Amino acid sequence: MLGVVAGCSSDSALETATPAEPTATAAPARLSYVDTEPAAGQTSLRCEECTVADVIEVTGPDTLVTSAGTFVLYGAFVAPEEENCVHAAMERLVELAGSTVRLEAGPRATTSAGLPIRYVFTENGDSIDELLITEGLARLSAFEGPHSPWLLLTAEKARLEQTGCIWENVNRLFR
């Protein structure tokens, strides 16, 4: 079964915006898709034609510096107080990002603190946001976007399965 979700854009805003002045694209030029039965090793949320950027450095569990600017993940986040997840999520982000990522703007260009945000995909198009949430290394972000419904389902599945360190934190708080 294949569902279509508007979102993946050519992201010309990434090509013209400076990191200090991020902009979001108003209307997507391309589509990413949610494949409820992806091939082995792939995420359901994919964007194989999103803007490509070189990875310069991963600076946090949900933040990376690229040739297109510094971005916080749009769909997933790790709170600093979740100390047991920060290191694991950062290591996994380094692994997933590799040397090249694909970036997709959402309807918001920045966080409330003014940090630029983007959906981030691996070089082959797999959603890094989805992977971190699926593996229980990150929570679903509060930012509404075209992939929020799918990421919400992904987060709920991880919660029900108690996957990863994120749910260790919840269990510890509510015992």
N, C-alpha and C positions, 0 to 999 in steps of 0.2 A: 504494500500500500504506500502511495507516495502523496504527500500533502505539500502544497506550495505555500511558502511564507514570504511576503515581500520583505526585502531588506538589503541584500548584497548589492552594493552599488559600485560603479566604476570609481567612485570616491575621488572625483577631481578636486574636492575640497582638501584632501590630504596632500595632493600634489602642489597646491597653490598656497595653502595656509602655513604660517609659521607656527611653531609650537606655542608661542605666546598668544596667538590669535586663532584658535581652532574654530572651525565651522562645521556644522552638520549638513548633510545633504538633504534637500527638501523632498525629493522623490527618487526612489531607487531606479537605477537604469537596468539592473540585472536582478535575478532572483537567486536566493540561496534556497535550499530545500530541506525539508525534514523527511527523511526516509525511515519509516518505522521498522524496516528490516534491512539495515545497512549491511554491506559486505563485511566479512570478518576483518577486524582491525580498523574499521572506520566508525566515525561518530554519525549519529542520525542527522545532526545539523551540520551542513557543509557549505562551503563557498570556495569553489575552485577557481573562480575568476575575480576574486577580490584583489584590491591593490596590494602589490608585493612590496615589502620593505625589509631591508637588512636589519638584523638584530645586533645592536651594539653592546647592550648590557641589560641584565635583569637586576633591578634595584630593589625589588620587594616581592612579596608573595603574589601580588596581583598588578605589578607595575613593570613595564619594560621600556627601555630607550631603543628607538629604532632610527633608521635613516630618515623617516618621515616625522619624527618627533618622539616625545615621551608620552606614553599612554597608560592609563589605568584600564583594566578589563571592564568592559561594559556590563557583562552578564554575571560575573562572579566576583566575590571579594573575600578577603580574610581579614578579620578584625585584629588589630595589634594585641588585644588582650587574650586572644586565642593562641597563646605562646606555643603550645604543643603542635599547632598546625603551621605556624609561620615558616619554620625552617623546611618542613616537608613540602609545603605548597611551593615555596621558592625553588627548591631543588627540582620539583616536577615541572615548574614553569620553564626553568633553564633547559631541561631535557626536551620538553615539547616544542619550545620556540626554536631551538637549534640556532642556525645562522640566518634563517629567513622565515618571515611570517606573512600572513595575508591579513589585511585590515579592512574593517567595514564600519562606516559611521552609522550611528543610530540617530534617532530623532533629537537627542541631546548631544551637544558638542563637549560639554564640560560637567564636572561634578559641582556641587554647591560651593566647594572650596576653589573652583576655577581650574581644576586639573582636567586635561583633555582625556576623553574616554573613547574607546573603540571596542567593537567585538574583535577578537583575535583568533586567527585560524593558523594551523600548521601550514607548512609550505605546500602540502598535498591537499589542503582544504578542510581538514578536520577541526572542529570547534574546540579550542583550548578551554573556553568557558565551560562547555559541556563536560569535557573530560575532568576538569578539576572538581566540578560539582558531583559528577558520577562517582568519582573516587573518594568523595567525602573530605576533600582537602580545602574546599571553599564553599561558601554559602551563596545562595542566589542573591544577586544585587537587587537593590530597591529601585533601580532605574527601569522604567517601563520602556520597552522597545519591541521591535517586531519578533524577536525570538523569546520574549518573556514567557509566553504560554508554554513553549516546549521546555524551556529551562526550568519552569515551575514543576512540570511533570517529572523531569529528571531529578530535581531536588527532593521531591516527595518520595520517589522510588528509593533514593539514597537514604532518606530518613527512615522509611519503613524497614529497610535492610540494615540500618545502623552502620552504614559504610563509613569508614575513615575516622579521622581524629575530630572532625567537626561534631560528630554525634557523641563522642566521648565527653566533650565539653557540656553538652546539653544534659547527658545522663548524670554527670557529676553535679550540676547545678540543681537538679530536681530530685535528688535522692533523699 
